[in-house]
Amino acid sequence: MEIYAVFMFAGIFTTLLIPETKRKTLEQLAGEVEGTPEFDPSNVRAGTHHKSSVDVSADEIIAEKMA
């Protein structure tokens, strides 16, 4: 029973310590989407433009990773 209590307290503390993302995508959080306040041009590689995750096909992602 004590183990259960430890995990419950750990869950409460991690829930309170993790910041709210407010429905942002991973790209927005990383600062890779142009037009958002979080955009950081130094995080984006030259010549690549990250679209929303819906607009990017799997083939484009694979080709980008292979380059």
DOKE-5272 format. One record per residue: residue number from 0; chain; z, x, y of N, C-alpha, C in turn. Coordinates in Angstrom, 3 decimals. Each point is the difference from the previous one (the first is absolute). Layout:
N
    n  chain      n.up    n.east   n.north     ca.up   ca.east  ca.north      c.up    c.east   c.north
  NUM      A         Z         X         Y         Z         X         Y         Z         X         Y
...
This chain:
67
    n  chain      n.up    n.east   n.north     ca.up   ca.east  ca.north      c.up    c.east   c.north
    0      A     0.000     0.814    -1.190     0.000    -0.814     1.190     0.000     0.865     1.265
    1      A     0.637     1.157    -0.074     0.036     0.883     1.162    -1.386     0.553     0.334
    2      A    -0.788     0.242    -1.046    -1.359     0.507     0.228    -0.813    -1.042     0.771
    3      A     0.139    -1.251    -0.370    -0.689    -1.082     0.703     0.404    -0.023     1.475
    4      A     1.269     0.157     0.279     0.488    -0.014     1.379    -0.569     1.176     0.790
    5      A    -0.091     1.166    -0.635    -0.565     1.178     0.687    -1.451    -0.254     0.379
    6      A    -0.778    -0.564    -0.932    -1.402    -0.283     0.304    -0.128    -1.075     1.077
    7      A     0.859    -0.981     0.005    -0.040    -1.037     1.028     0.289     0.592     1.385
    8      A     1.024     0.854     0.096     0.305     0.633     1.280    -1.128     0.937     0.434
    9      A    -0.596     0.712    -0.949    -1.127     0.874     0.333    -1.172    -0.821     0.535
   10      A    -0.233    -1.156    -0.599    -1.074    -0.883     0.460     0.250    -0.531     1.401
   11      A     1.232    -0.343     0.286     0.346    -0.505     1.329    -0.217     1.085     1.052
   12      A     0.477     1.215    -0.284    -0.140     1.081     0.976    -1.451     0.390     0.206
   13      A    -0.799     0.065    -1.075    -1.411     0.364     0.181    -0.754    -1.103     0.722
   14      A     0.362    -1.247    -0.239    -0.648    -1.098     0.715     0.268     0.102     1.500
   15      A     1.197     0.385     0.359     0.336     0.102     1.417    -0.577     1.264     0.644
   16      A    -0.260     1.033    -0.769    -0.490     1.256     0.551    -1.521     0.085     0.093
   17      A    -0.725    -0.788    -0.806    -1.460     0.042     0.028    -0.480    -0.832     1.182
   18      A    -0.844     0.578     0.882    -0.452    -0.746     1.175    -0.974    -1.119    -0.369
   19      A    -0.023    -1.027     0.806    -0.895    -1.126    -0.190    -1.415     0.416     0.383
   20      A    -0.987    -0.330    -0.825    -1.382     0.383     0.292    -0.774    -1.104     0.713
   21      A     0.533    -1.195     0.035    -0.592    -1.129     0.722    -1.456    -0.240    -0.378
   22      A    -0.269    -0.051    -1.298    -1.315    -0.333    -0.553    -1.104     0.975     0.410
   23      A     0.340     1.245     0.217    -1.002     1.010     0.322    -0.529     0.611    -1.287
   24      A    -1.273     0.429     0.029    -0.575     0.662    -1.157     0.470     1.441    -0.040
   25      A    -0.203     0.661    -1.133     0.376     1.404    -0.117    -0.782     0.863     0.982
   26      A    -1.270    -0.370     0.236    -0.817     0.757     0.948     0.554    -0.103     1.408
   27      A     0.459    -1.191     0.380     0.581    -0.175     1.332     1.292     0.795     0.121
   28      A     0.823    -0.017    -1.033     1.253     0.747     0.036    -0.249     1.501     0.081
   29      A    -1.086     0.456    -0.618    -0.328     1.427     0.020    -0.702     0.386     1.301
   30      A    -0.364    -0.983     0.829    -0.658     0.288     1.274    -1.470     0.296    -0.144
   31      A    -0.661    -0.608    -0.996    -1.399     0.287    -0.259    -0.957    -1.093     0.481
   32      A     0.479    -1.085     0.567    -0.858    -1.100     0.410    -0.155     0.026     1.515
   33      A    -1.264     0.170     0.425    -0.263     0.010     1.444     0.280    -1.373     0.580
   34      A     0.457    -0.028     1.230     0.269    -1.254     0.682     1.415    -0.517    -0.189
   35      A     0.802     0.701    -0.780     1.392    -0.393    -0.156     0.875     0.969     0.775
   36      A     1.170    -0.442     0.429     0.869     0.888     0.783     0.447     1.234    -0.775
   37      A    -0.009    -0.072    -1.325     0.461     1.120    -0.812    -1.085     1.050    -0.242
   38      A    -1.242    -0.239     0.469    -1.129     0.884    -0.297     0.262     1.416     0.504
   39      A    -0.192     0.966    -0.899     0.168     1.408     0.323    -1.271     0.736    -0.415
   40      A    -0.838     0.411     0.971    -1.275     0.645    -0.339     0.170     1.276    -0.814
   41      A     1.125     0.658     0.088     0.193     1.231    -0.760     0.177    -0.268    -1.492
   42      A     0.345    -1.238    -0.373     0.146    -0.340    -1.418    -1.323    -0.334    -0.670
   43      A    -1.021    -0.294     0.784    -1.283    -0.415    -0.545    -0.912     1.209    -0.095
   44      A    -0.599     0.176    -1.182    -0.923     1.120    -0.174    -1.260    -0.240     0.821
   45      A    -0.614     1.090     0.453    -1.217    -0.088     0.814    -1.110    -0.658    -0.802
   46      A    -0.698    -0.932     0.642    -1.149    -0.638    -0.624     0.340    -1.191    -0.875
   47      A     1.240    -0.333    -0.163     0.358    -1.161    -0.808     0.607    -1.058     0.891
   48      A    -0.354    -1.193    -0.269     0.564    -1.133     0.723     0.565    -0.950    -1.042
   49      A     1.299    -0.256     0.061     0.638    -0.878    -0.967    -0.106    -1.431     0.470
   50      A    -0.670    -0.793    -0.821    -0.085    -1.425     0.265     1.209    -0.667    -0.631
   51      A     0.060    -1.288     0.128     1.081    -0.676    -0.700    -0.243     0.119    -1.495
   52      A     1.033    -0.113    -0.784    -0.120     0.220    -1.437    -0.951    -0.995    -0.658
   53      A    -0.231    -1.155     0.620    -0.915    -0.981    -0.556    -1.440     0.449     0.193
   54      A    -0.308     0.697     1.097    -1.360     0.398     0.317    -0.460     1.253    -0.748
   55      A     0.896     0.743    -0.593    -0.348     1.254    -0.659    -0.158    -0.253    -1.487
   56      A    -1.182     0.391    -0.543    -0.227    -0.189    -1.428     0.573     1.170    -0.781
   57      A     0.164    -0.179    -1.282     0.536     1.050    -0.863    -0.937     1.201    -0.025
   58      A    -1.328    -0.248     0.044    -0.962     1.114    -0.011     0.148     0.853     1.245
   59      A     0.248    -0.605     1.151     0.175     0.753     1.237     1.263     0.850    -0.061
   60      A     1.046    -0.548    -0.595     1.255     0.738    -0.110    -0.175     1.204    -0.920
   61      A    -0.670    -0.197    -1.141    -0.233     1.089    -0.942    -0.875     1.070     0.632
   62      A    -1.064    -0.411     0.705    -0.878     0.968     0.648     0.752     0.794     1.052
   63      A     0.901    -0.649     0.729     0.787     0.692     1.027     0.953     1.011    -0.631
   64      A     0.613    -0.381    -1.119     0.932     0.909    -0.682    -0.723     1.201    -0.599
   65      A    -1.240    -0.203    -0.453    -0.769     1.087    -0.614    -0.539     0.980     1.035
   66      A    -0.127    -0.449     1.250    -0.566     0.863     1.055     0.959     1.054     0.457
